Amino acid sequence: MPASVPAAETVAISTARRGAYLAVLVVLPVAALAAGVAAVWGRGIGPRDAVIALVMYVISVYGISVGYHRLFTHRSFKCGRPLRIALALAGGLAAEGPVTLWAAEHRRHHKYADRPGDPHSPWAHGESGWGLVRGLLHAQVGWFYTARRRSDRRHWVPDLLADPDVRRLDAAYPGVVVLSFALPAAAGGLWSWSWAGMWTALFWGGLVRYALVHHATWSVNSLAHAFGGRDFRTRDRSTNLPLVAYLTLGEGWHNWHHADPTSARHGVLKGHVDPSARLIRLFEQAGWAYDVRWPDPDRIAARTLPAGPAEWSGGAAHGGPSGTTGRSGPPSGVDGEV
């Protein structure tokens, strides 16, 4: 553990737990993706399985982006108990860990972003080309296995641990993971009224979907800290990467998120479509969400970089990769595109 990280912020994890992370978070998703590619190459995917997989993907990603991330980690808005529980359950369906651990790791990431102590910076192995390759692999999946210590939830998320509903959801997390695979299997079996339909839906809507959700959301940790445009002044290397934003329903507009972590909207520039922010807006309009922290136009203007080459505060230690760009468009304001 880097000397700059106080011991109270992390806890040691056992070799057995690291092995479980290796199997469930590193090896199995890659194997599922490889099997999915082989299946598509061989005979494709049927429309029923495609619909089930897409629905499960959207629910899972919204659960991470709106639930785990913007609600529980950053408190970008408030909502009533039923919606809070529903969003936590949707996030659990992504099978990325219980909400308290997910939020603890992410809060630590923001404190130490792209510096020693960041659990998953792609710059952890230096500035060289090979160092970046190693860093990208580390940020995408490697850190789950190589980290000997994980974020201490008692330090990072005491607010969540104080919530009885969150504690119950943490305890129920293994069951939610089972549900993540049982739901598409049941949908496929009932839709087709066949065992074959159940198994193919389990494969596409369960295993392949889970792998796609993992690598799409984890690409925010890796790709969106290494490639793309920088429009706002931050102390780290966060970027805006359109492909990642599309795959994660708005999370890839990562530069503004690091400029203003509590903002309910990440895509604040023209053309930065943010479906997660749109969903929060719909919740607000329905009266289900309140105290939403929409971006402040004055703060956007104050943080916006001038057109031209990107800038990073903090000098070379926080500099970015070559080829990144500065502003890509004017701020859209509080009521602009999402």
N, C-alpha and C positions, 0 to 999 in steps of 0.2 A: 504493500500500500504506500503511495507517495507520502512523504513526510508532511506535505501541505494539507493533507486530509486528516482532521482530528479523528482519533480512534472511536469516539462516541458516535460518529456519523455512519459507521459501517459495522457489520457483524460478520464473523467468519462463517463459512459454509462448509459442510462436510464433503468428502470425496464422493460419497454415495449420491448426494444431491447434485453435485456437478456432473456425475455420470448420467443422472436422470435428465438434466438439462441438455446434455450432449445428445441423448437419444431422442427426446421429445421436441426440442427446439432447434436442433441443428441437423441431425441425420434424417429423421422422419419427414420433415417438410421437403427436403431436397429429393428424397426417394419418391415422395408423392408427386412432385413436379415432374420428375423424370418419367414416372409411370404415366402421368397425364399426357406428356408429349408423345410417348410411344403409342398410347391409345388413340390420340387424335390422328397421328400419322397412319395408324393401321386402319381404323374404321370410323373415326370422327366421334362426335358427341351428338346425341339425339336432342330434339327441342325440349322434351320434358326435363331431361337432366340439366340442360343449359338454363332453363328457367329456375329450377330449384337451386342450382349453384349460384346464379346471379342474385336471387333473393337473399340467400344466406350470406353471400359476400357483402351486399349492401347493408344488411342488418349488422353484421359483424364490424364493418368499417365505421358505420355511424356509431356503434357502441363504443369503439375506441376513440374516434375523433370528437364526438359530441359528449359522450359519457365519461369515459376514463380520463380523457385529456382536458377538454374545455370546462367540464363541470367539476369533476372531482379533484383534478390536479391543480387547476388554475382558478377555479371558482369564478369563471367568466359570466355566470348567470346563476340564478337561484330558481328552484322549482319545487312543486309539492312532492310529497312522499311517493305517490304512485309513479310519477314520471321518473323520479330519482332512482327508484328500485328498478324500473323497466330499463333505464339506460345502463345501470350497472349490470343487469342480466345480459343485455345485448353486448356489452363489452366483454363479459365473461365468455360468451359464445365464440369470441375470436381466439380463445385458448392461449392468451398471452400472459396469464398469471392472474392472481387475485388483484382487485383494484388497489388495495393498500400498497402492495409491493410495486405494482406498475407506477403508481403515483410517486412513491418514494424514490425510485430510480430516476424518474423524470425530473423531479424537483432538484435532485443532486446534479443532474445533467445541466440544468439552467444555472446553478451556482458556479459550476466549474467549466462551462461550455468551452470545448477545445483547449482546455488546459489540464495539467495533472489533477486528477480527481474526477474528471468526466468519465463516467462508466463506459462510454462508447463513441469516442471521437475518432473519425477516420484519420486524424493526424497523429495518432498515438505512436506511430513508428517512424516519424520523421518526414522530411520534405522531399526525399528522393522519389523517383518513379516507383521503385520496388517498395519503398516505405509506404507510399500511398496505396499500392495494391494490397499490401499486408494490412494497412489501416482500414481500408474499405471492407475487407473480409472480417476484420475484428469488429467494426461497427455494425456490420450487417448481422452476423450470427456468432462470431468467435468469442465475444466477450461473455456470452452465457456460460461457456465452459472454462475459459481461462481465468476468469475473475475468482480469486480466492475469498473475496469479501463482497457482500452485497449491501445495499443501503439499509440502514437500521430504521425500521418503520416507526419505532418509538421516537426517534429524533426528527424524521422528515414529515410524518403524517399524523401527529397526535390528534389533529382535528378529525381525521377519518376514523381513527381508532376509538374516539369518544362517541361515535355514532353507532347505536345498537344495530341498526339495519345493516350498516357496512360490515360490522363484525359477523353478523349472521350470514351475509353474502360471502364473506371470506371463508367461513366454515363450510358453506355449501358449494364452494368453487369446484371441487372434484365432480359433484353431481351436475353442475352446469356444463362442464366439459363433456361429460357423457351425453347430455342433452344436445350439445353442439353437433354430435354425430347421429344421435337417435332421431332428431327432427327431420333432417333430409331423408334419412332412410325410411321413416314412416311416411313422409310425403310421397316418396317415389313408389312405395309399395301400395299405398291407398290409391294413388292416381292411376297406376297401371293395373292394380289389383293382381299383382304377381310378385313372386319372390325375386325374379330377375330384375324387375323395376326397382325393388328395394335395394338390391346390391349395387346396381349401377348408380343410383342416387346417392348411396353411401359413399361410393368412390368419388363421384364428381362434386356433389354438394357437401360432402364431409371432408374427405382427405385432401382432394385437390384444392377445394375452396379454402380450407384451413391453411394450406401451404401458400396459396396466393395472397391471402390476407396477411400472413406473417411477413412475407418478403416485400409486399407493397408498403406496409406500415413501417417496417424496419429500414426501408430505403430512405425514409426521412432522416434517420440517424446517420446514414452513410452518404448517399448521393447528394442530399440536400445540405450537406456541410462540406462538399468538395467541388461540385459543379453547379453551373447556373448563374443567374444574374443577382446582383446585390443592389437594392434600391434604397436601403435604409442603413443608417449608421448604427452598428452594434459593436460589442467587444469580442465577438466570435466570428466564425466563418459561415454562419447560416446563409443560405441562398434561397432564391425562388426558382423552382424547377418545375415547369409545366407538366411534364409527363407524370412526375410523382404526385403533383397536385390533383391531376385527373384520377389517378388510381386510388388516391386516399381521400377523395371527396373534399379537397381543399387544404389538407395538411401540408402539401408541398410548397405552399406560399410561406416558406419557413422563415424568411428574413424578417418580415414584419412581426411574426410571432416572437422572435427573439428581441425585437425592438420594443414590443409591448406585450409581454406574455399573458396578461389577463384579458386581452382583447378577445371578444367573442368572434370576431371576424379576422381571418388571416389574410385573405385576398382583398387588399384595399386599393389596388390600382386598376385602371381600366383594363378589362379583359381577364382579370384574375378571378375567375368564377369559383365561388366557394360554396358548394352545396351544403356543407355542414353549418355554415352561418345562415343559409337560407332556411334550414330546418329549425334552427334556434329562433329565427324570426317568426316562423309559423307557430312555434310553441308560444312565443310572446303574444302574437296576435290572437291566439286561442285562449289566452289567459292562463296558460299552463306554466309559463316561465316569466320571471320578473327580475328587476334589478340587473338587466342585461348590460354588460360593459361593452357598448359599441365603440368603435375607434373615434377618437377626438381629432377633427381636422387640423387643429393647431398642433397637436402632437405629431401627426403625420407630416405636416410641413416642416416642423423642427427637426425631424429625424431623416427627412429625405435627402439623399445625396445629390449633388449636382450631376448633370448629364456628363458622360465621359467615363474614364476608367474608374473602377470601384475604389472605395477608400475603406480602410479598417482602422479603428482606433486601437492603440496599444502597440503599434510598431510591428516589427517583423514577427514577433511572437504570435501575433494574431493575424498576420497577413494571409492572403488567400491564394489559391492556385492561379496560375497564369490562364488567361483566356476568359476570365469572368468579366462581366460588364457592369456598368453602373445602372442608372435609372432606365426603366423600360416604358414609362408613361406617367401621366399626371395622377395625383391622388384622386380617387373617385368620391371621397367624402363619406359622411356617415350614412347617407342613403344611396350610395352608389351601388355598383354591381356586387353581387355575392355569387 
